[in-house]
Amino acid sequence: MNIYLLDGKDMTSRDEAYAVIAKEMEFPEYFGKNLDALYDCLSSKSTDNAVLFVNTAILEENLGEYAESILECFRDAANECGFFLKEKR
């Protein structure tokens, strides 16, 4: 099982959020750094993976409404693909 830890405090902008996510989750270099590309890469994760997304309140402070779009993308992919997702404010 792979466990991925994502920390919202490290995501101070959209670009930085995508960079942190791509690095921590070992996305390919061609990752497109947008919500569609994020969903595509997340949907390739197997059911034996877990994502712990912490400090989501700080993510929301940093990115405003776009933070919810990122989190919703994770939720949708987890529901569709079966990997474990835990969010902590």
N, C-alpha and C positions, 0 to 999 in steps of 0.2 A: 504494500500500500504506500502511495505517495501522499504526504501531508504537506500542503502548501499554506504558508502563513503570509497573509497580506495585511499590511498596516497602513491604515488611512492617513496617519500622520506623516508618512513618507510621500504622500501624493499631493503635492502643493499646486499642481496645475494638471490640465488634461494630458499634456504631453508626458509629464512626470508620472502620472497615474498609469498610462499605458506602458511606459518604460519599466516601472516597478512590476507591474503585472506580468509583462512579457518575460522579464528576467527571472522572477520567482517561479513562474509556472513553466519555464523552459519552452516558450513558444519559438517557432522557427523565425529566422531572420526576416523572412518576407511578410511577417505579421503587419497588417495594414493600419493599425492604430486608429481604429474606429469601432463603433458598436457592432457592426455586421461582422467585421473580422474577429472581434473579441468573441462573439457568439460562436463563430465557426471553429475557432481554436478551442474554446471551452467544450464544445460538443464532441470534440475528438478525445476528450478525457474519459477513461474507463470508469466503471462503477466502483472500482476499488481505490478511488482517489478521494481525498478529503481536502476541503478548502476552509480555512479559518480566516475570516475577514474581521480584523479588529480595528477599533477606533473609527467606526463608521461615522460617528458624530463629527469628528474632526475632518473626515473626508467631505462631509456635507458643508462644513464651514469653509473649506478650501475651494470646493467646486460648485457650490450652490446646487441648483436643480439637476445638474449633470451627474452629480454623485448618485442620485436615485436612478438615473438611467443605467449607470454602470452596475449598480447593485441589482437592479431588475434583470439585467442581462445575465448575471450570475445565477439569479433565482430561476429564470426560465431554463437556462442550460442544465442546471442541477435537476430540475423537475423532469426535463425531457430525457436526460442522459443517465440519471441515476447516481451521480457522484454526490458525496455528502458536503453540505454547505452549512456553516455556522457563522452567524454574524454577531458581533459584540460591539455595542456602542462605546 
